[in-house]
Amino acid sequence: MTGRLRVGVIGTGAMGAAHARTLSTSVAEVDLVAVHDLDAERAEALADELGAAASPSPEALVADVDAVVVASPDATHVGLVLAGLAAGRPMLCEKPLALDASGARRVVDAEVAAGRRLVQVGFTRRYDPAFRELKAVIDSGDLGTVRLVHAVHRNATNNTSTDDATLVTGSMIHELDTLPWLLDQPIAAVRVESPVDGPFRDPQLATVRFGSGALASVEVFVNARYGYDVQTEVVGTDGTASLEPRSTVTVRRAGAAGTPVRDDFVAHFADAYRLELAAWARAARAGTVDGPDAWDGYLANVAAEAGVRSLRSGSWEAVVPDERPELYRR
């Protein structure tokens, strides 16, 4: 593609609106031309703000653009991505790719049948400068052999992860992608438990075993109240490396000193979202996929599905994906 990339965004909630604004203001050689949402008034308001059109349907949007960002509710992702694939459109699909492994496998199979990769999955932490720096330290070998990882993922409140399963498939799935990427090795098994009873067990604590035998603890607490907080520590035989909470300001007031904690995940990862969208747009114009693809989305869904089984069984559950298709080995 030699001209500017004409992009449409499906879903204009917090994530979709943020993506649309970033595309229209901060990504080179991209024109945001259309948005769509089931809430037509919300879509029209965002379209007016950004000088785009409000498409009457996802099908109309896909027909009118060169590439698509899918930021609608999780349950709609597979159907929308399959429609985009049928039209030959490059897509950035927000995580998770699907609600379960079979849904993600449908996307993989559609790409394999078409003979080309068009889907990138929105695992934004792979683009975050701090996470990339942490991965560079691991890859350098300075930590020696990685034995343990400790990950924390907390939200002030969360309206999308509302039961045991969606906390794993919609929130913990970030760590189920990020940690294998950081360590460059697959998840072999997972155990997930919670210190609380009830229909929605929040927080949850996962123990993850990797192919090398390394272990990770993953705490996910989506109603922690105090703010949005992501931390990761990697422990090796020769040292440790930590991704620390971010703050640039210390406030001293009323006999105490402290730093503010954001409650907005979009603001927390603003740089990562911009870098992710820019990389996706460049790859889409070149006819390639940069970063996590549909197979990565499938692997994360396989691990999340094992996590949901573990919550129910109380036992370790193996993570056993299908064999990687040749398309994703190139």
C-alpha positions as a Markdown table, in Angstrom:
| # | Residue | x | y | z |
|---|---|---|---|---|
| 1 | Met | 0.0 | 0.0 | 0.0 |
| 2 | Thr | 1.5 | 3.3 | -1.1 |
| 3 | Gly | -1.2 | 5.8 | 0.1 |
| 4 | Arg | -2.4 | 6.7 | 3.5 |
| 5 | Leu | -4.1 | 4.0 | 5.6 |
| 6 | Arg | -7.8 | 4.5 | 5.9 |
| 7 | Val | -8.8 | 3.0 | 9.3 |
| 8 | Gly | -12.1 | 2.3 | 11.0 |
| 9 | Val | -12.7 | 1.6 | 14.7 |
| 10 | Ile | -15.5 | -0.8 | 15.9 |
| 11 | Gly | -16.4 | 0.0 | 19.5 |
| 12 | Thr | -16.3 | 3.5 | 21.0 |
| 13 | Gly | -16.1 | 2.7 | 24.7 |
| 14 | Ala | -13.1 | 3.8 | 26.7 |
| 15 | Met | -10.7 | 1.6 | 24.8 |
| 16 | Gly | -12.1 | 2.2 | 21.3 |
| 17 | Ala | -12.4 | 6.0 | 21.8 |
| 18 | Ala | -8.8 | 6.1 | 23.1 |
| 19 | His | -7.6 | 4.2 | 20.0 |
| 20 | Ala | -9.6 | 6.4 | 17.7 |
| 21 | Arg | -8.1 | 9.6 | 19.2 |
| 22 | Thr | -4.6 | 8.2 | 19.1 |
| 23 | Leu | -5.0 | 7.2 | 15.4 |
| 24 | Ser | -6.3 | 10.6 | 14.5 |
| 25 | Thr | -3.7 | 12.6 | 16.3 |
| 26 | Ser | -0.5 | 10.6 | 16.8 |
| 27 | Val | 0.0 | 8.0 | 14.1 |
| 28 | Ala | 1.6 | 9.0 | 10.9 |
| 29 | Glu | 0.2 | 8.2 | 7.4 |
| 30 | Val | -3.2 | 7.1 | 8.9 |
| 31 | Asp | -6.6 | 8.7 | 8.4 |
| 32 | Leu | -9.4 | 7.7 | 10.8 |
| 33 | Val | -12.4 | 7.7 | 8.5 |
| 34 | Ala | -15.1 | 5.7 | 10.4 |
| 35 | Val | -16.3 | 4.5 | 13.7 |
| 36 | His | -19.1 | 2.3 | 14.7 |
| 37 | Asp | -20.8 | 1.3 | 18.0 |
| 38 | Leu | -24.1 | -0.2 | 19.0 |
| 39 | Asp | -24.6 | 3.0 | 20.9 |
| 40 | Ala | -25.2 | 5.2 | 17.8 |
| 41 | Glu | -25.2 | 8.5 | 19.8 |
| 42 | Arg | -21.8 | 7.7 | 21.3 |
| 43 | Ala | -20.4 | 6.8 | 17.9 |
| 44 | Glu | -21.7 | 9.9 | 16.3 |
| 45 | Ala | -20.3 | 12.1 | 19.1 |
| 46 | Leu | -16.8 | 10.6 | 18.7 |
| 47 | Ala | -17.1 | 10.8 | 14.9 |
| 48 | Asp | -18.0 | 14.5 | 15.1 |
| 49 | Glu | -15.1 | 15.2 | 17.5 |
| 50 | Leu | -12.6 | 13.5 | 15.2 |
| 51 | Gly | -13.9 | 14.4 | 11.8 |
| 52 | Ala | -14.9 | 10.8 | 10.9 |
| 53 | Ala | -18.1 | 9.1 | 9.8 |
| 54 | Ala | -20.3 | 7.1 | 12.0 |
| 55 | Ser | -20.9 | 3.9 | 10.2 |
| 56 | Pro | -24.4 | 2.3 | 10.5 |
| 57 | Ser | -23.0 | -1.3 | 10.9 |
| 58 | Pro | -19.8 | -3.2 | 11.2 |
| 59 | Glu | -20.2 | -4.5 | 7.7 |
| 60 | Ala | -20.5 | -1.0 | 6.3 |
| 61 | Leu | -17.4 | 0.1 | 8.2 |
| 62 | Val | -15.4 | -2.8 | 6.9 |
| 63 | Ala | -16.4 | -2.1 | 3.4 |
| 64 | Asp | -15.4 | 1.5 | 3.6 |
| 65 | Val | -11.9 | 1.2 | 5.1 |
| 66 | Asp | -8.4 | -0.3 | 4.4 |
| 67 | Ala | -7.9 | -1.6 | 8.0 |
| 68 | Val | -9.9 | -2.2 | 11.1 |
| 69 | Val | -9.4 | -1.8 | 14.9 |
| 70 | Val | -11.8 | -4.1 | 16.9 |
| 71 | Ala | -12.4 | -2.7 | 20.3 |
| 72 | Ser | -16.0 | -3.9 | 21.0 |
| 73 | Pro | -17.0 | -6.2 | 23.8 |
| 74 | Asp | -15.0 | -9.4 | 24.1 |
| 75 | Ala | -17.9 | -11.7 | 23.0 |
| 76 | Thr | -18.1 | -10.0 | 19.6 |
| 77 | His | -14.4 | -10.3 | 18.7 |
| 78 | Val | -14.4 | -13.6 | 16.8 |
| 79 | Gly | -17.4 | -12.7 | 14.6 |
| 80 | Leu | -16.0 | -9.3 | 13.7 |
| 81 | Val | -12.5 | -10.6 | 13.1 |
| 82 | Leu | -13.8 | -13.3 | 10.8 |
| 83 | Ala | -15.8 | -10.8 | 8.9 |
| 84 | Gly | -12.7 | -8.6 | 8.5 |
| 85 | Leu | -10.7 | -11.6 | 7.3 |
| 86 | Ala | -13.3 | -12.5 | 4.7 |
| 87 | Ala | -12.9 | -8.9 | 3.4 |
| 88 | Gly | -9.1 | -9.1 | 3.4 |
| 89 | Arg | -8.7 | -6.3 | 5.9 |
| 90 | Pro | -5.7 | -6.0 | 8.3 |
| 91 | Met | -7.0 | -5.9 | 11.8 |
| 92 | Leu | -5.9 | -5.0 | 15.3 |
| 93 | Cys | -8.2 | -6.9 | 17.7 |
| 94 | Glu | -8.2 | -5.9 | 21.3 |
| 95 | Lys | -7.5 | -8.7 | 23.8 |
| 96 | Pro | -8.8 | -11.3 | 24.2 |
| 97 | Leu | -9.0 | -12.6 | 20.6 |
| 98 | Ala | -11.8 | -14.9 | 21.8 |
| 99 | Leu | -13.6 | -16.0 | 25.0 |
| 100 | Asp | -12.1 | -19.5 | 24.6 |
| 101 | Ala | -9.6 | -21.5 | 22.7 |
| 102 | Ser | -12.0 | -22.8 | 20.2 |
| 103 | Gly | -13.1 | -19.3 | 19.2 |
| 104 | Ala | -9.4 | -18.3 | 18.8 |
| 105 | Arg | -8.8 | -21.4 | 16.8 |
| 106 | Arg | -11.5 | -20.4 | 14.3 |
| 107 | Val | -9.6 | -17.2 | 13.6 |
| 108 | Val | -6.3 | -19.1 | 13.2 |
| 109 | Asp | -8.0 | -21.6 | 10.8 |
| 110 | Ala | -9.4 | -18.7 | 8.7 |
| 111 | Glu | -6.0 | -17.2 | 8.4 |
| 112 | Val | -4.4 | -20.5 | 7.5 |
| 113 | Ala | -7.1 | -21.1 | 4.8 |
| 114 | Ala | -6.4 | -17.6 | 3.4 |
| 115 | Gly | -2.7 | -18.2 | 3.4 |
| 116 | Arg | -1.8 | -14.9 | 5.1 |
| 117 | Arg | -1.7 | -13.3 | 8.5 |
| 118 | Leu | -3.9 | -10.2 | 8.9 |
| 119 | Val | -4.7 | -10.1 | 12.6 |
| 120 | Gln | -2.7 | -8.5 | 15.4 |
| 121 | Val | -3.9 | -9.0 | 19.0 |
| 122 | Gly | -3.9 | -6.0 | 21.4 |
| 123 | Phe | -1.4 | -7.3 | 24.0 |
| 124 | Thr | -0.2 | -3.8 | 24.6 |
| 125 | Arg | 2.4 | -4.6 | 27.2 |
| 126 | Arg | 4.7 | -5.9 | 24.5 |
| 127 | Tyr | 5.0 | -2.3 | 23.3 |
| 128 | Asp | 5.4 | -0.7 | 26.7 |
| 129 | Pro | 8.9 | 0.9 | 27.0 |
| 130 | Ala | 9.3 | -0.4 | 30.6 |
| 131 | Phe | 8.3 | -4.0 | 29.7 |
| 132 | Arg | 10.6 | -3.9 | 26.7 |
| 133 | Glu | 13.5 | -2.8 | 28.8 |
| 134 | Leu | 12.7 | -5.6 | 31.3 |
| 135 | Lys | 12.7 | -8.1 | 28.4 |
| 136 | Ala | 16.1 | -6.7 | 27.2 |
| 137 | Val | 17.6 | -7.3 | 30.6 |
| 138 | Ile | 16.3 | -10.9 | 30.7 |
| 139 | Asp | 17.5 | -11.5 | 27.1 |
| 140 | Ser | 21.0 | -10.1 | 27.9 |
| 141 | Gly | 21.6 | -13.0 | 30.3 |
| 142 | Asp | 22.6 | -10.6 | 33.2 |
| 143 | Leu | 20.1 | -12.3 | 35.5 |
| 144 | Gly | 21.4 | -15.7 | 34.8 |
| 145 | Thr | 18.8 | -18.4 | 34.6 |
| 146 | Val | 15.3 | -17.2 | 35.4 |
| 147 | Arg | 13.8 | -19.1 | 38.3 |
| 148 | Leu | 10.8 | -17.0 | 39.4 |
| 149 | Val | 8.6 | -14.2 | 38.3 |
| 150 | His | 6.2 | -12.2 | 40.5 |
| 151 | Ala | 3.5 | -10.3 | 38.7 |
| 152 | Val | 0.8 | -8.0 | 40.1 |
| 153 | His | -2.2 | -6.6 | 38.1 |
| 154 | Arg | -4.7 | -4.5 | 39.9 |
| 155 | Asn | -7.5 | -2.2 | 38.8 |
| 156 | Ala | -9.4 | 0.3 | 41.0 |
| 157 | Thr | -12.7 | -1.1 | 39.6 |
| 158 | Asn | -13.5 | -3.2 | 36.5 |
| 159 | Asn | -16.9 | -3.5 | 34.7 |
| 160 | Thr | -15.8 | -6.1 | 32.2 |
| 161 | Ser | -14.4 | -8.9 | 34.4 |
| 162 | Thr | -17.4 | -9.7 | 36.4 |
| 163 | Asp | -17.1 | -13.4 | 37.2 |
| 164 | Asp | -14.5 | -16.0 | 37.8 |
| 165 | Ala | -14.0 | -16.9 | 34.2 |
| 166 | Thr | -13.9 | -13.4 | 32.7 |
| 167 | Leu | -11.4 | -12.3 | 35.3 |
| 168 | Val | -9.1 | -14.9 | 33.8 |
| 169 | Thr | -10.0 | -14.6 | 30.2 |
| 170 | Gly | -10.4 | -10.8 | 30.2 |
| 171 | Ser | -7.8 | -9.6 | 32.8 |
| 172 | Met | -5.3 | -12.3 | 33.7 |
| 173 | Ile | -4.9 | -13.0 | 30.0 |
| 174 | His | -2.5 | -10.1 | 29.8 |
| 175 | Glu | 0.0 | -11.9 | 32.1 |
| 176 | Leu | -0.7 | -15.2 | 30.3 |
| 177 | Asp | 0.7 | -13.5 | 27.2 |
| 178 | Thr | 3.3 | -11.2 | 28.6 |
| 179 | Leu | 5.1 | -13.7 | 30.8 |
| 180 | Pro | 5.8 | -16.3 | 28.0 |
| 181 | Trp | 6.9 | -13.4 | 25.8 |
| 182 | Leu | 9.3 | -12.0 | 28.5 |
| 183 | Leu | 10.8 | -15.5 | 29.2 |
| 184 | Asp | 10.6 | -16.7 | 25.6 |
| 185 | Gln | 9.2 | -20.0 | 26.7 |
| 186 | Pro | 5.8 | -21.6 | 26.8 |
| 187 | Ile | 3.4 | -22.1 | 29.7 |
| 188 | Ala | 3.2 | -25.8 | 30.7 |
| 189 | Ala | 0.6 | -25.7 | 33.4 |
| 190 | Val | -1.3 | -23.3 | 35.6 |
| 191 | Arg | -3.1 | -23.3 | 38.9 |
| 192 | Val | -5.6 | -20.5 | 39.9 |
| 193 | Glu | -7.2 | -20.0 | 43.3 |
| 194 | Ser | -8.8 | -17.3 | 45.4 |
| 195 | Pro | -8.9 | -16.4 | 49.1 |
| 196 | Val | -12.6 | -15.6 | 48.8 |
| 197 | Asp | -15.8 | -17.5 | 48.1 |
| 198 | Gly | -18.8 | -16.5 | 46.1 |
| 199 | Pro | -19.9 | -16.1 | 42.5 |
| 200 | Phe | -17.1 | -13.7 | 41.7 |
| 201 | Arg | -13.8 | -14.7 | 43.4 |
| 202 | Asp | -11.7 | -11.5 | 43.3 |
| 203 | Pro | -8.7 | -11.3 | 43.8 |
| 204 | Gln | -7.2 | -14.4 | 42.2 |
| 205 | Leu | -3.7 | -15.9 | 42.5 |
| 206 | Ala | -2.3 | -18.0 | 39.7 |
| 207 | Thr | 0.9 | -20.1 | 39.8 |
| 208 | Val | 2.3 | -20.7 | 36.4 |
| 209 | Arg | 4.9 | -23.3 | 35.4 |
| 210 | Phe | 7.0 | -22.8 | 32.3 |
| 211 | Gly | 8.6 | -25.3 | 30.0 |
| 212 | Ser | 12.0 | -24.8 | 31.8 |
| 213 | Gly | 10.5 | -25.4 | 35.2 |
| 214 | Ala | 10.5 | -21.7 | 36.1 |
| 215 | Leu | 7.5 | -20.6 | 38.2 |
| 216 | Ala | 5.5 | -17.3 | 38.2 |
| 217 | Ser | 3.0 | -16.0 | 40.7 |
| 218 | Val | 0.3 | -13.8 | 39.1 |
| 219 | Glu | -2.0 | -11.8 | 41.3 |
| 220 | Val | -5.0 | -10.2 | 39.6 |
| 221 | Phe | -7.3 | -8.0 | 41.7 |
| 222 | Val | -9.7 | -6.0 | 39.5 |
| 223 | Asn | -11.5 | -4.2 | 42.3 |
| 224 | Ala | -8.5 | -3.1 | 44.4 |
| 225 | Arg | -10.1 | 0.4 | 44.9 |
| 226 | Tyr | -6.9 | 2.3 | 45.4 |
| 227 | Gly | -5.9 | 2.5 | 41.7 |
| 228 | Tyr | -4.4 | 0.8 | 38.6 |
| 229 | Asp | -1.1 | -0.9 | 39.4 |
| 230 | Val | 1.0 | -3.2 | 37.4 |
| 231 | Gln | 4.3 | -4.6 | 38.8 |
| 232 | Thr | 6.7 | -7.4 | 37.6 |
| 233 | Glu | 9.8 | -8.8 | 39.2 |
| 234 | Val | 12.0 | -11.4 | 37.5 |
| 235 | Val | 14.3 | -13.5 | 39.8 |
| 236 | Gly | 17.3 | -15.2 | 38.2 |
| 237 | Thr | 20.3 | -17.1 | 39.5 |
| 238 | Asp | 22.6 | -14.0 | 39.2 |
| 239 | Gly | 20.2 | -11.2 | 40.1 |
| 240 | Thr | 16.7 | -9.7 | 39.9 |
| 241 | Ala | 15.0 | -7.0 | 37.7 |
| 242 | Ser | 11.8 | -5.2 | 38.6 |
| 243 | Leu | 9.3 | -3.1 | 36.7 |
| 244 | Glu | 8.5 | -0.6 | 39.4 |
| 245 | Pro | 5.3 | 1.4 | 39.8 |
| 246 | Arg | 5.6 | 4.7 | 37.9 |
| 247 | Ser | 5.3 | 8.2 | 39.4 |
| 248 | Thr | 7.1 | 11.4 | 38.7 |
| 249 | Val | 5.7 | 13.4 | 41.6 |
| 250 | Thr | 6.0 | 13.0 | 45.4 |
| 251 | Val | 3.5 | 15.0 | 47.4 |
| 252 | Arg | 4.2 | 16.1 | 51.0 |
| 253 | Arg | 1.1 | 17.1 | 52.8 |
| 254 | Ala | -0.5 | 16.9 | 56.2 |
| 255 | Gly | 2.4 | 15.2 | 57.8 |
| 256 | Ala | 2.8 | 12.5 | 55.1 |
| 257 | Ala | 4.7 | 12.0 | 51.9 |
| 258 | Gly | 3.4 | 9.9 | 49.0 |
| 259 | Thr | 3.0 | 9.4 | 45.3 |
| 260 | Pro | -0.3 | 9.4 | 43.3 |
| 261 | Val | -1.6 | 6.1 | 41.9 |
| 262 | Arg | -3.5 | 6.4 | 38.6 |
| 263 | Asp | -6.9 | 4.7 | 38.3 |
| 264 | Asp | -6.9 | 4.9 | 34.5 |
| 265 | Phe | -5.2 | 2.0 | 32.6 |
| 266 | Val | -5.4 | 4.0 | 29.3 |
| 267 | Ala | -3.3 | 6.8 | 30.8 |
| 268 | His | -1.0 | 4.3 | 32.4 |
| 269 | Phe | -0.1 | 2.7 | 29.1 |
| 270 | Ala | -0.6 | 5.8 | 26.8 |
| 271 | Asp | 2.9 | 5.5 | 25.3 |
| 272 | Ala | 2.4 | 1.7 | 24.7 |
| 273 | Tyr | -0.9 | 2.2 | 23.0 |
| 274 | Arg | 0.6 | 4.8 | 20.7 |
| 275 | Leu | 3.6 | 2.6 | 19.8 |
| 276 | Glu | 1.3 | -0.4 | 19.3 |
| 277 | Leu | -1.0 | 1.5 | 16.9 |
| 278 | Ala | 1.9 | 3.0 | 15.0 |
| 279 | Ala | 3.6 | -0.4 | 14.6 |
| 280 | Trp | 0.3 | -2.0 | 13.5 |
| 281 | Ala | -0.4 | 0.7 | 11.0 |
| 282 | Arg | 3.1 | 0.4 | 9.5 |
| 283 | Ala | 2.8 | -3.4 | 9.2 |
| 284 | Ala | -0.7 | -3.1 | 7.7 |
| 285 | Arg | 0.6 | -0.8 | 5.0 |
| 286 | Ala | 3.4 | -3.3 | 4.3 |
| 287 | Gly | 1.0 | -6.3 | 4.2 |
| 288 | Thr | 2.5 | -7.9 | 7.3 |
| 289 | Val | 1.8 | -8.3 | 11.0 |
| 290 | Asp | 4.0 | -6.7 | 13.7 |
| 291 | Gly | 3.9 | -8.2 | 17.2 |
| 292 | Pro | 1.4 | -10.6 | 18.7 |
| 293 | Asp | -0.6 | -12.4 | 16.0 |
| 294 | Ala | -3.6 | -14.7 | 16.0 |
| 295 | Trp | -1.5 | -17.7 | 17.1 |
| 296 | Asp | -0.4 | -15.7 | 20.1 |
| 297 | Gly | -4.0 | -14.9 | 20.9 |
| 298 | Tyr | -4.8 | -18.6 | 20.6 |
| 299 | Leu | -2.0 | -19.6 | 23.0 |
| 300 | Ala | -3.2 | -17.0 | 25.6 |
| 301 | Asn | -6.7 | -18.4 | 25.3 |
| 302 | Val | -5.5 | -22.0 | 25.8 |
| 303 | Ala | -3.7 | -20.9 | 29.0 |
| 304 | Ala | -6.7 | -18.9 | 30.2 |
| 305 | Glu | -9.0 | -21.8 | 29.5 |
| 306 | Ala | -6.7 | -24.0 | 31.7 |
| 307 | Gly | -6.9 | -21.3 | 34.4 |
| 308 | Val | -10.7 | -21.4 | 34.4 |
| 309 | Arg | -10.6 | -25.2 | 34.7 |
| 310 | Ser | -8.2 | -24.9 | 37.6 |
| 311 | Leu | -10.5 | -22.5 | 39.5 |
| 312 | Arg | -13.2 | -25.2 | 39.2 |
| 313 | Ser | -11.0 | -28.2 | 39.9 |
| 314 | Gly | -8.7 | -26.8 | 42.5 |
| 315 | Ser | -5.8 | -28.5 | 40.8 |
| 316 | Trp | -2.9 | -27.9 | 38.4 |
| 317 | Glu | -4.2 | -27.9 | 34.8 |
| 318 | Ala | -1.9 | -28.6 | 31.8 |
| 319 | Val | -1.7 | -26.0 | 29.0 |
| 320 | Val | -1.7 | -28.1 | 25.8 |
| 321 | Pro | -2.1 | -26.1 | 22.6 |
| 322 | Asp | -2.4 | -27.6 | 19.1 |
| 323 | Glu | 0.6 | -27.9 | 16.9 |
| 324 | Arg | 1.7 | -24.5 | 15.5 |
| 325 | Pro | 0.6 | -24.1 | 11.8 |
| 326 | Glu | 3.3 | -23.4 | 9.3 |
| 327 | Leu | 1.8 | -20.0 | 8.6 |
| 328 | Tyr | 3.0 | -18.9 | 12.1 |
| 329 | Arg | 6.5 | -20.3 | 11.8 |
| 330 | Arg | 7.6 | -17.8 | 9.1 |
